[in-house]
Amino acid sequence: MAGFYIMKGDGSHDRYRAVAIGGSAGGAAALETLLSCLTGDFPLPILVVQHLHPADGGAFSRQLARTVAPEVIEPCDKERIEAGRVYTAPANYHMVVEREGTIGLSIDGKVNFSRPSIDVLFESAANAWGREVTAVILSGASADGTEGMRAVRAAGGRTIAQDPAEARYPLMPQSAIDARVVERVLPAAAIGQLLHALGSREKAAGPCGMNLLPYG
């Protein structure tokens, strides 16, 4: 799976390969807002863990697919990660990034009382992609995701939290902020526009109408 480069003003560059997003209570609405800022040709894969009811049966993924431009799928075990797709973890399965460039699904024990767990996704993404991954934590009523954000930050990746003042349930982003593992704190639409800027490789207003430069 290829990545791409964003040139910075000093002639250096950052390489971006994937985005990992986690949310819980209130996170689905924030995720929809964020993804609505992206066009259908967004060039990076996006992996999403949203805490779901065990009986969801794919409803979350289907609903999201009806409301955003990028292709949204609920993956099977060992499915290859492709650019431009949004992968949503199935209910009651942990979703991990495997070094072979595939998605692994497991029914291992709950982490932070959750399966799927945001920490599991983020830690596996950090292990597989290192500094080339961007992790985003959204609204939620638990601390799931904080340790995963720590792993991404330690690997040199980028970390973003939804502004707790905007989040319906601020505990989850605030936990990561308090742990000092977050680089940027932004409203959901601004996170989406930042990702759009990364994907477009240019200083340009996206579907959300804002003009927001990428990192650096």
C-alpha positions in Angstrom: 0.0 0.0 0.0 1.6 3.2 -1.2 1.7 6.4 0.8 2.3 10.0 -0.4 4.4 12.9 0.7 3.5 16.4 1.9 6.2 18.9 1.2 6.9 21.5 3.9 8.2 25.0 3.7 11.7 24.1 4.7 12.0 21.5 1.9 11.5 18.5 4.1 8.4 16.3 3.9 6.0 14.1 5.8 4.8 10.8 4.5 1.2 9.8 5.1 0.0 6.3 4.8 -3.3 5.8 6.8 -5.7 7.3 9.2 -7.1 5.5 12.3 -10.2 6.9 14.1 -11.8 5.9 17.3 -15.1 6.9 18.9 -17.7 5.8 21.4 -20.9 7.6 22.7 -21.5 10.6 20.4 -18.6 9.5 18.2 -20.8 8.3 15.3 -22.2 11.8 14.7 -18.7 13.3 14.9 -17.3 10.7 12.5 -20.0 11.5 10.0 -19.2 15.2 10.2 -15.5 14.5 9.8 -15.9 12.1 6.8 -18.3 14.5 5.1 -15.3 16.8 4.6 -13.7 14.2 2.4 -14.2 13.6 -1.3 -14.7 10.2 -2.8 -11.2 10.2 -4.2 -9.5 10.7 -0.8 -6.3 8.7 -1.3 -5.6 7.1 2.1 -7.3 4.2 3.9 -9.2 5.1 7.0 -9.7 2.5 9.7 -12.5 3.1 12.2 -13.4 1.7 15.6 -16.7 2.9 16.9 -18.1 1.2 20.0 -21.2 -0.6 18.8 -24.0 -2.7 20.3 -23.1 -6.4 19.8 -26.2 -6.9 17.7 -25.3 -4.1 15.3 -25.1 -6.5 12.4 -23.4 -4.1 10.0 -26.0 -1.3 10.4 -23.5 1.3 11.4 -21.3 0.7 8.4 -24.3 0.7 6.0 -25.7 3.9 7.5 -22.3 5.6 7.2 -21.9 4.5 3.6 -25.2 6.3 2.7 -24.0 9.6 4.1 -20.4 10.1 3.1 -18.5 10.2 -0.2 -15.6 7.7 0.5 -16.4 4.0 0.1 -17.3 2.5 3.5 -17.1 -1.2 4.1 -17.2 -3.6 7.0 -14.1 -5.8 6.4 -13.6 -9.6 6.6 -10.7 -11.1 8.4 -7.4 -10.9 6.3 -9.0 -8.3 3.9 -6.3 -6.3 2.2 -6.2 -2.6 3.1 -6.7 -0.5 0.0 -6.3 3.3 -0.4 -9.4 5.4 -0.4 -11.6 3.1 1.6 -13.1 3.5 5.1 -13.0 0.3 7.1 -15.3 0.0 10.1 -14.7 -2.6 12.7 -17.6 -5.1 13.0 -19.4 -5.3 16.3 -17.8 -7.5 18.9 -14.6 -7.9 17.0 -11.2 -6.3 17.6 -9.8 -4.9 14.4 -6.0 -4.8 14.0 -3.6 -3.7 11.3 -1.3 -6.5 10.2 2.2 -6.0 8.8 1.2 -7.8 5.6 -1.1 -4.9 4.8 -4.2 -6.8 5.8 -6.9 -6.4 8.5 -7.1 -8.9 11.3 -10.3 -9.5 13.2 -10.4 -11.3 16.6 -12.6 -12.1 19.5 -9.9 -11.8 22.1 -11.0 -10.4 25.5 -12.3 -6.9 25.9 -9.9 -4.1 26.3 -11.1 -1.2 28.4 -14.4 -3.0 28.6 -14.7 -2.8 24.8 -14.6 -5.0 21.8 -13.8 -3.6 19.3 -11.2 -1.5 21.2 -9.7 1.7 20.0 -6.5 1.0 21.9 -6.1 -2.3 20.0 -6.5 -0.6 16.6 -4.2 2.3 17.4 -1.5 0.2 18.9 -1.5 -2.2 15.9 -1.5 0.8 13.5 1.5 2.3 15.3 3.3 -1.0 15.2 2.6 -1.5 11.4 3.0 2.1 10.1 4.9 4.1 12.7 5.2 7.7 11.9 3.1 7.3 8.8 -0.2 7.0 10.6 -2.5 9.7 11.9 -4.7 8.8 14.9 -7.9 10.6 15.7 -10.0 10.3 18.9 -13.6 11.4 19.0 -16.4 11.7 21.5 -16.9 9.0 24.1 -17.5 8.2 27.7 -14.5 6.0 28.5 -10.7 6.3 28.3 -10.4 3.7 25.5 -7.9 5.1 22.9 -5.6 7.0 25.3 -3.0 4.3 25.4 -3.3 3.7 21.7 -2.7 7.4 21.1 0.4 7.1 23.3 1.7 4.3 21.1 1.1 6.3 17.9 2.8 9.4 19.4 5.8 7.3 20.6 6.1 5.8 17.1 6.3 9.3 15.6 2.8 9.4 14.2 0.3 12.2 14.4 -2.4 12.5 17.0 -5.6 14.6 16.9 -8.5 14.9 19.4 -11.9 16.2 18.9 -12.4 19.4 21.0 -14.0 18.2 24.3 -16.0 21.4 24.3 -17.8 20.2 21.1 -17.9 16.5 21.9 -21.2 15.1 23.1 -19.2 13.0 25.6 -15.9 14.8 26.3 -14.3 12.1 28.6 -12.6 10.2 25.8 -10.8 13.1 24.0 -10.1 14.8 27.3 -8.4 11.6 28.7 -6.0 11.6 25.8 -5.4 15.4 26.1 -4.8 15.0 29.9 -2.3 12.3 29.1 -0.4 14.7 26.9 -0.4 12.4 23.9 -2.4 14.8 21.6 -0.8 17.2 19.1 -3.9 19.0 17.9 -7.3 19.6 19.4 -10.0 20.6 16.8 -13.7 20.4 16.1 -14.8 17.4 14.1 -15.3 19.4 10.9 -11.9 21.0 11.2 -10.3 17.5 11.6 -12.1 16.5 8.4 -10.8 19.5 6.6 -7.2 18.9 7.9 -7.4 15.3 6.5 -8.8 16.7 3.3 -5.8 19.1 3.1 -3.4 16.1 3.7 -5.1 14.1 1.0 -5.3 17.0 -1.6 -1.6 17.9 -1.0 -2.5 21.6 -1.4 -3.8 24.6 0.5 -7.3 24.4 -0.7 -10.8 24.7 0.8 -12.6 21.3 0.8 -16.2 20.3 1.1 -16.5 21.9 4.6 -15.5 25.2 3.2 -12.6 25.9 5.5 -9.0 26.6 4.5 -6.8 24.7 6.8 -3.2 23.8 6.2 -1.8 20.4 7.1 0.9 19.9 9.7 3.8 22.2 9.5 
